[in-house]
Amino acid sequence: MKKHLTFHLARHTFATTITLMNGVPIESISKMLGHTKLSTTMIYEKVTQPKVAMDMAILQQKMNENE
């Protein structure tokens, strides 16, 4: 691996890959990171195609349960 690892990179990876991509709400991530403003956490939010697909699948499942 040729990437220089930093505290910032680790924090960003935690916020995006580990939590957000596993369905943790942005509000919870904000608390985990110790942010007082949600807008600060939004910097870490990185909406990717897999995340959008996952969210749509969850929505579809909820809609099917309500039928």
Secondary structure, DSSP 8 states (H G I E B T S, - for coil): ------HHHHHHHIIIIIIGGGT--HHHHHHHHT-SSHHHHTTT----HHHHHHHHHHHHHHHHHT-
